Amino acid sequence: MEKYELQKLRDLPIEGVAERLGLRVARHKCLCPFHDDSHPSLSFKVSKNTYRCFVCGASGGTIDLVMRHLHMDFKAACHWLANEHNIILDEWKQQEVTTPLPHREGLGVSLHRYERFFEHPFLNDEARRFLFEERRLDERVVRWCRLTSWRDKQGVPWLQIPYYNREGKLVGVQNRNLVRGALPRFRFPRGSECGIYNLPVLNMLRPGEQLFITEGCSDCWAMLSAGHKAIAIPSATLLTQKDKELLRSLSSSLLGRTGGGFHMFPDRDAPGERLFLQLKEVLPNLQHHQLPPGYKDFGEYYRSLH
């Protein structure tokens, strides 16, 4: 694992990582999970992105917190962080395609291998169950997103998700494990750039039409199935500078020209609201929509209606 990849994991907001682990953070403190704590003694120093318990002495950064809380070694903790936050680690390569294919200008060799899979998508039984029975998605949305599936050498089923830029060029591939609870949840081929998802939909916006921003592909599929135009941010705890710059350009050009606006149903948790506030700084006109009580995200709400 390269140093720059480790730095990505260490730079994840420490409080966001704690919340992903199930800790309840309030005013930069929470109950310490490493001793019998009845009064919040675990403190987070946001400026240094670290934690420290002033009772038992536990301290460290994002990777240390995962290692200690989940009883993982260093490598496993790094992979857990990457999976939870949709961070691409270049050390993994899909083994299904081994024959080198010729380089195409503007597209890395490793991504060129995957183009043909999305030209004629195939959904195995696990993928169909996940997309249509569990997620209850519209088949037209699945076709539009060109979702396909495959099995690795161990027989594990994966859903394969293509990322295209606005011009329709393949720029990234995300593989989602279809075995419930299995790790890793996600894998990315070398060369993938999985930033903002479903950018080709921008070319279909009509004057005055709303554009919804969701967290993750699944909520985007649900929003599309509900009849809305939508794009997705990869993770509530990972909004890159490149993504911010792209959203600013869309706000000033595309939506300014069409007269539409950005809208969002933030996930009903601290990371979801934090993502909305980050996006609000980039998109001052972003409209907040509240999910009904009892629903964590839009995908869950959508499934309750279908």
PyMOL commands that set and color helices and strands:
alter all, ss='L'
color gray80, all
select helices_A, chain A and resi 3-10+14-20+62-70+74-84+109-112+115-119+125-134+139-144+199-204+217-225+241-252+254-258+270-282+298-305
alter helices_A, ss='H'
color red, helices_A
select strands_A, chain A and resi 29-30+42-45+50-53+59-60+148-151+157-164+170-177+186-187+210-215+229-233+261-264+287-288
alter strands_A, ss='S'
color yellow, strands_A
deselect
rebuild
show_as cartoon
